Amino acid sequence: MKTFYLIEAIQFFVGAIIIVVNYFLISHHRKPLIDYTFRNEPAAEKSFINLTNIIYFLVFIPVLFFGISIIPPATYNVAKHIQYTIYFEAGLIFAIGTLHFFLMAISTKIKF
């Protein structure tokens, strides 16, 4: 049973690190696109940045919490659990990338 809870804790902390690191990478690399989109509207730029920051964490923090299992299944297998954890983290990265792609694709089409 200790391995189950250890793997769940590792899954949570790795997911949290992925979310935070991707947040900083996205914040750094979206600045030129946002500057291009909101050239003469600093208030709209600030509002857009705040809104996307809030949406980012409102989407991905619940995903991280819903991925945690409290009770191991009756037929617990460590290998399957590790495989599930890897798939969960890969899905999290894919979801972050997809959301960022669509958000940037939409925001660069809007010109103020």
N, C-alpha and C positions, 0 to 999 in steps of 0.2 A: 504493500500500500504506500510506502514511503516514496517509491519511484513515481507513482501516479501523481502525487501532490508536488513532487519536485519538478516533473515535466510540465505540469500546469503552471507552476510559478515561473519556470523558464520561459514558457510560451507567453505569459503575460508580460514579463519584463523585456523580452526580445521584441514583442509587438509594440510596447510603449517606446522603446528605443527607435524602432523603425518609424513610428508616427512622428516622433520629435525630430529625428534627423531629416526625414523627408519634408517636414514643415519648414525647417531652416533652408534646405536646398531650394524648395519651391519659392520661398520668400525672396531668396537672393536672386534667382534666375528670372522671376516674373517682373522684376523692377523695370527693365528696359521696355517690355511689352506694355506695361501699365503706363509708363511715361509716354510712349508713342500713342496709346489710345486716348489718354486724358491729358492732352497737351496743355490746354488752356483752362482746365477745370480742376483746380486743386481740391476743392471741396468734394467733388464727385470721386476723385481719385482716392481720397482718404476714406470716404464712405465705402467704396468698393473694396478696398484693402481690409477694412474692419469687418465687413460682411463676409468676405471669403475666409478670413481667419476664423470667425465664429462658426461658419458652416463646416469648415474643415474639421474642427474638433467635435462639433455636434454629430457629425457623420461617423468618424472613425473611433472615438472613444467608446461609444456603445457597441460597435462591432468587436472591439477588443474585449469588453466585458461579457458579451454574449458568447464568445468563443471559449470561455472557461467552463469546465465541467466540475461540479462539486462532488459528485458521487461517481466512482468508477463503475462501468458496466459489469454485469455478472460474469461475462466471459472476457475478462481483461487480458489483453496481450500487449506487452511493452512495445514490440515492433510496430504494431498497428497504431498504437498511441503516438509514437514518434512520427510515423508517416502522416497521421492526421495533423500533427503539430506543424510539420513542414508544409503540408498543403494549405493549412490555415494562414501561415505567414506569407506564403507565395500569393495566395488570394488577396491578402491585405495589401501587398505591394502592387498587385495588378489593379486593385480597386483605386488606390491612390493615384497611380499613373493614368488610369482611364478618366477619373474625375478631373485631374489636372489638365489633361489634354483637351477635354471638352470645354472646360472653363476658359482656358486660354484661346481655344479656337473661336469661342463665342465672343470673348471680350475684345479680341483684335478686330472683329467685324464692326464693332460699335465705335463710331468716331464722334467725339464731342467738339 
